[in-house]
Amino acid sequence: MSFFFLSKIAWFVLKPLNALLILLFAWLGFRAIGWRRFSLGAGLLLALYAVLILATPLPELLLRTLENRFAEPVSGPAVAGIIVLGGATDDGEIAAARGQVALNSNAERLTAAMALHRAMSDRPLIVSGFSGRLRPRGLNEAQITRLLFEQQGLPMAQVRFEAESRNTAENARLSARLAGDDARPWLLITSAWHMPRAVASFRAAGLSVIPHPVDFRTHPDRLVWPRGPGSSLTMASLALREWVGLLAYYVTGRTAELLPSPSGG
């Protein structure tokens, strides 16, 4: 069974909303059949998890730690080119049926990539990503992104599409093949909360990158809290997924750093 498939199953169980529902049904089920100890344990876990997510700033603190890990470059670095990771496009089946570009809440990855490529159109832009869905249908990430770039009049002569990767480790490995042997680092664009795992993956793939984080969800030095339940669940989901992802990549040997440092040490 592939790592990609296992990761999807694990995340379905661990995703905060799903986990809360699983614990709720377990509590109700154990109560119904009279298993008092199991019912008590499930109830306590449900209450503790709900309080941590909905009534504390822990999700925001965990996410802010990831987002503050790498700063945006202060000046234009001497780079070989730009790499932007997928994950900014929405349902490919709807995009194909409607004939329109479909983007999600990570769209800053692509808007930043377009702006930077216009400023350095003489250097290649690698767009990395096929689909993160178990059963992709319709247009894939590369096809939607190409459509967006063409609609926005982006110079396409230097744009390269890596349209096979399904996760961050594959983004890094397959992008490194397209990058060639230029010794200069590449400017890496992805969401700030995803940047630590992306940097660790690209370092493991042997490609030097300069992080250019976008799509921030937290304030850099103060809490924006309390939040509504929906916002708290979304933030908890992003934070948990990335911290679990960092651990899983490290334990399985996909990266050599649990939490990569800006200095590369």
Residue, then its C-alpha position, 0 to 999 in steps of 0.5 A: m500500500s502506497f505512502f500516498f494512500l496511507s496518508k489519506i486514510a490517516w488524515f481522514v481519521l486525524k482531521p479535527l472535525n472527523a476526529l471529534l465526530i469519531l469520538l462523539f459516536a464512540w462515546l454514544g456507542f459505548r454508553a448505549i451498550g453499557w461499557r462505562r469505562f470506554s464511554l468515560g474515556a471517549g467522553l474525556l478525550l472528546a471534551l479535551y480535544a474540543v476544548l484545545i481546538l475551540a477554547t484555546p489559542l493552541p491551533e493558532l500558536l502551532l500554525r504561527t510557529l510554522e509560518n514564522r519559521f522562514a521569512e520572505p526574502v528582503s531583496g531579489p536574490a540571484v536565483a536559477g528560477i522559481i518553483v511554485l507548489g501545487g495545492a492552489t487549484d480546486d475541484g478539477e471535475i467542476a473546472a472541466a465541466r464549467g470551462q473555468v479556472a477553479l482556485n481555492s484559499n491557497a491561491e496566493r501561491l499562484t498569484a505570487a508566482m505570476a508576479l515574480h515570473r513577470a519580474m524575471s521572465d528570463r528564468p524558468l518557472i516550474v509549476s509542480g503538482f498533479s493532484g492531491r486527491l485519491r481519485p482525480r477527475g477532470l482537469n489536473e492542477a497543471q492544466i488548471t494552472r496553465l489555463l490561469f496563466e494563459q488567461q492572465g497573459l503570463p509569458m509562457a516560454q519559460v514555464r515548465f509543468e511538473a504534472e506527476s507529483r501527488n505530495t510534497a516529497e514528490n514535488a521536490r524529487l520531480s522538480a529537481r529533475l526539471a531544474g537541471d544542473d544550475a548551481r544557483p538556488w531556486l526561489l520556492i513558493t508555497s504557503a507559509w504554514h507548508m514551507p517547513r515541510a517543503v524546504a525539508s523535502f527539497r533539501a532531501a532531494g538535493l535542490s537548494v531553495i530560497p523560501h518565499p512564503v505566501d498565504f499567511r493565516t496568522h499575525p506574526d507577533r500577536l494572537v488574533w483570538p478568540r476565534g469562531p468555531g469554523s475558523s478554529l477548526t480550519m486553523a487546527s486542521l492546517a496546523l495538525r496536518e503540517w506537524v503530523g506531516l513533518l513527523a511522518y516525513y522524518v520518520t519514514g526517511r523522506t526528510a533528514e530534518l524534523l523542523p528545518s532551520p532557515s540556516g540549513g543546519 
